[in-house]
Amino acid sequence: MTGSSPFFPPSDDTVDQQCTEEQRKFNHVIDAVNALHTRHGFLSDEFPTL
């Protein structure tokens, strides 16, 4: 039995899965920002005070 209590800390597999899921979400955000920059340019080009 695994869980987040101090008596049953998450297993290494669970931690790896969480890291992989977080990395996948992070990569998705980076890909979306890169696509935005490709289509519209950097926001700092339009808003020099940023």
C-alpha positions in Angstrom: 0.0 0.0 0.0 1.4 3.4 -1.0 0.3 6.9 -0.1 1.5 10.2 1.1 1.4 9.5 4.8 4.7 9.3 6.7 3.9 5.6 7.4 3.6 4.8 3.7 5.8 7.2 1.7 5.3 7.2 -2.1 7.3 4.5 -3.8 10.1 5.4 -6.2 7.9 4.4 -9.1 5.1 6.8 -8.0 7.6 9.6 -7.7 9.1 8.9 -11.1 5.6 8.9 -12.6 4.8 12.2 -11.0 8.1 13.7 -12.2 7.4 12.4 -15.7 3.8 13.8 -15.7 5.1 17.2 -14.4 7.8 17.2 -17.1 5.3 16.4 -19.8 3.0 19.3 -18.7 6.0 21.6 -18.6 7.2 20.5 -22.0 3.6 21.2 -23.3 3.8 24.7 -22.0 7.2 25.3 -23.5 6.0 24.0 -26.9 2.9 26.3 -26.8 5.0 29.3 -26.0 7.5 28.5 -28.7 4.6 28.2 -31.2 3.2 31.5 -30.0 6.6 33.2 -30.6 6.9 31.6 -34.0 3.5 33.0 -35.1 3.4 36.3 -33.3 6.9 37.2 -32.3 8.0 38.0 -28.8 5.7 40.1 -26.6 8.6 42.3 -25.7 8.7 43.4 -29.4 5.2 44.9 -29.0 5.5 46.0 -25.4 8.9 47.5 -24.9 8.2 48.2 -21.2 8.0 44.5 -20.3 
